[in-house]
């Protein structure tokens, strides 16, 4: 009988191989236990926020990005439970993707209305325009003595170096790529039947997402670095795929449908994607074409992807603990709004004094 499991990195994969230069402390049993305690503390700490005024600038309309809704729901629920006043606005990036000033004005308005801290899920951005609008938000907040908690789409190292009034809460993009590669390597070893052309190598393709998205690029970079550092480093062959999906499920479906129609999928043995939405789009394409899906792996662990793993439609995903991220972001924002130290009552540590990274888990079909 098939089973599905959620694996911690150490318990499931520590024997697979060592990766030079990108192993995390999360690989040790002691740290795995600490991670469990950290996640538990995120769900239990609940200090009173009565009198706190907190701004919450969200990127997206509901349903636009699968697990952003969970972020919104969790933060709103915690504010309600703690008695804090939450000033909420969404920039609806799908309609305002070329107008990043929407979110700048929203944050300024929240601060002018009395917010003592602001949680921000930044609008998707790239290049100089992206740096400019984030800098403007942080500069205005700093001028008013307000702290910003950036979650899901965190502040860059450059912004953290420039501004002391921003804390990031997320999960390491580099680590996501490492986990995904280890998952793929482990499963490839267990399934020699996946080598369809029997050449002893795994031909694979990467659905990148938005080409200029820094976090997605890190996922790909560390996925490739981990493959190249494995004991199967000469057993992999990447098939070029230059299409920009803009991290959109429907676009991913169109791209993979074209691969199927032109026979490109006949050259492939495995598909990996930087987000669940992309791999679910690929699954949609195979279903529409009445084709058996290739072995496929993704990152984020949204519920639909977890359900697809349970059904065996995709083979694995790296789960980002969205609820824990949201709880930490809210708790830090509430502390700052109440004049407390940022990490007061929170059983976790900021890396470099700026960033809280929530560990990943791996979900695979067996």
C-alpha positions, 0 to 999 in steps of 0.5 A: 500500500502506498503511504505518504510521509512528512519528513524532517530533513535529518531523519529522512535524508541526512544519509543521502550526501553532504553538501559543501558550503550550503549545509544548514544547522537544521541538519543536526538532530539537536537543531531539528528538536529546537526547530520543533520547539520553535514552531510550537512556540509560534502557535502558543505565545499570545501576549495581550495587544490591547491598545496596540495599533498595527498596520498590515499592508498585504500584496494580493487580492484573495485567491491570487496566490494560493497560500497568501490567504492563509497569511492574511487569515492568521494575522487577522485572527491573532489581532482579533484575539489579542485585542489589537487594532489592525489597519488592513489594506491590500495593494492587489498587485494583479491589478496594480503590478506596474504601480508600486506606489500603491503600497507606499501610499498605503503604508504611509496612510497606516502610519499617519493613522497611528500604526506603531508597527507595520506588517508588510507583504511586499508587492512583487517587484524587480530591479531598481523600481523594486528597491526604490519602493521598498526603500521609500516605505522604510524611509517613511517608517523610520522618519516616524519612528515606526518599525516594519515587519516584512514577511513572506517576501522579505527585505534584502540584505542590502535593505537590512544593512541600510535600515535598522527598523525592519525585521524579516520573517520568512524561510530561507530560499537557499534552504528550500533549494537544498531540501528539494534537491535532496528529496529528488536525489533520494527518490531517484535512487529509489526509482530506477524505472524513472530512467526511461531512456536507460542512459543512467542519467536523469533528464530534468527540467526546472519551471523557474517562475518569474525570471527576475525574482531573487528568491526563486533564483536562489531556490534554483541556484541551490537546487543545482548546487546541491545536485552538483555536490551529491554523489550522483553529480554526474547522473543529472542532465538539465534540459533548458527551459527559458520560458518565464511563467511569471509564477502563474499556474495558467501560464505554466499549464500553457508552457507544459501543454506546448511541451507535450504537443511538441514532444519535448516531454519525451526528452524529460524524466523529471520536472521540478518547479520553484512553486506549487502553483507551477507544478500544479499547472504542469499537472493540469496540462498532463491531465488535459492531454490525457497523459500520465504525469512525469515524476514532479516535485515542487516547493511551498506545500500549499494544501492542494499540492499536499493533496496531490502528493497524497493522491500520487499525482505529484511526488513531493513538495517542500513545505513552508510553514506559512502559519508559523511565519504569520504568527511570528510576524504578528507577534513581533509586530505586536511587541514593537507596537506595545513598546516591547523588545521585538523578540520578547516572549518568542522562543526563537532567534533572529539571524544576524539580528534581522531575520527569523527563518522558519524551517521547512519540512519535506512531504513525499509519496512512498 
